[in-house]
């Protein structure tokens, strides 16, 4: 259970750094760049810790899935990106994949 919590936090930090890339503006803004880089390092480190226990395919897929879903949803909310039905449906499929990997994982 601890590995899954660690992986979830790693995924949340992936969202932070993905959105941070937009605010860092090509790493030209020092504060946003520093937050983004710190979130990248912490996210990767936590992913590595979770992968010590969880299968790497599952851990990596869940990590990227959390990041993709979070970045897509925040892109809609913060940057007025498209929220059409097909896009939202695809985001839902990613969520279903994350849940499926969790439910079928041996760890």
C-alpha positions in Angstrom: 0.0 0.0 0.0 2.9 2.4 0.8 4.3 2.0 -2.7 0.9 3.0 -4.2 0.8 6.1 -2.0 4.3 7.0 -3.0 3.4 6.4 -6.7 0.3 8.6 -6.3 2.4 11.5 -4.9 4.9 11.0 -7.7 2.1 11.3 -10.2 0.8 14.5 -8.5 4.3 16.0 -8.7 4.4 15.0 -12.4 1.3 17.2 -12.9 3.1 20.0 -11.0 6.1 19.9 -13.3 4.0 19.4 -16.5 2.0 22.6 -15.7 5.2 24.2 -14.4 6.7 23.9 -17.9 4.0 26.3 -19.2 4.7 28.8 -16.5 8.4 28.5 -16.7 8.1 29.7 -20.3 11.0 27.8 -21.8 12.9 28.0 -18.4 13.1 31.8 -18.8 11.3 32.5 -15.5 13.6 31.6 -12.5 11.0 30.9 -9.8 8.7 28.8 -12.1 11.7 27.0 -13.5 13.0 26.2 -10.0 9.7 24.8 -8.9 9.4 22.8 -12.1 12.8 21.3 -11.8 12.3 20.5 -8.1 9.0 18.8 -8.9 10.7 16.8 -11.7 13.4 15.5 -9.5 11.0 14.7 -6.6 8.6 13.0 -9.0 11.3 10.8 -10.5 12.8 9.9 -7.2 9.4 8.9 -5.8 8.6 6.9 -9.0 11.9 5.0 -8.4 11.0 4.3 -4.8 7.6 2.9 -5.8 9.2 0.8 -8.6 11.3 -1.0 -6.0 8.1 -2.8 -5.0 5.6 -2.4 -7.9 6.2 -3.9 -11.4 7.9 -1.2 -13.5 5.4 -1.4 -16.3 2.6 -0.8 -13.9 4.4 1.9 -12.0 5.4 3.8 -15.1 2.0 3.5 -16.8 0.2 4.7 -13.7 2.7 7.5 -13.1 2.3 8.8 -16.7 -1.4 8.3 -16.6 -1.8 10.4 -13.5 0.4 13.1 -15.0 -1.5 13.0 -18.4 -4.9 13.2 -16.8 -4.0 15.9 -14.4 -2.2 18.0 -17.0 -5.1 17.6 -19.4 -7.7 18.6 -16.8 -5.6 21.5 -15.6 -5.0 22.6 -19.2 -8.7 22.8 -19.6 -9.2 24.8 -16.4 -6.1 27.1 -16.5 -5.4 27.5 -20.2 -8.8 27.2 -21.8 -7.8 24.1 -23.7 -10.5 22.1 -25.5 -13.0 20.2 -23.3 -15.0 18.5 -26.1 -16.7 15.2 -25.5 -14.2 13.1 -27.4 -11.2 14.6 -25.5 -13.0 14.1 -22.1 -13.9 10.5 -23.2 -10.2 9.8 -23.9 -9.2 11.2 -20.5 -11.8 8.8 -19.0 -10.2 5.9 -20.9 -6.8 6.8 -19.3 -8.4 6.9 -15.9 -10.0 3.4 -16.6 -6.6 2.1 -17.5 -5.0 3.4 -14.3 -7.8 1.8 -12.2 -7.4 -1.4 -14.2 -3.7 -1.5 -13.6 -4.2 -0.9 -9.9 -6.9 -3.6 -9.6 -4.9 -6.2 -11.4 -1.5 -5.5 -9.9 0.0 -8.2 -7.8 1.6 -5.7 -5.4 
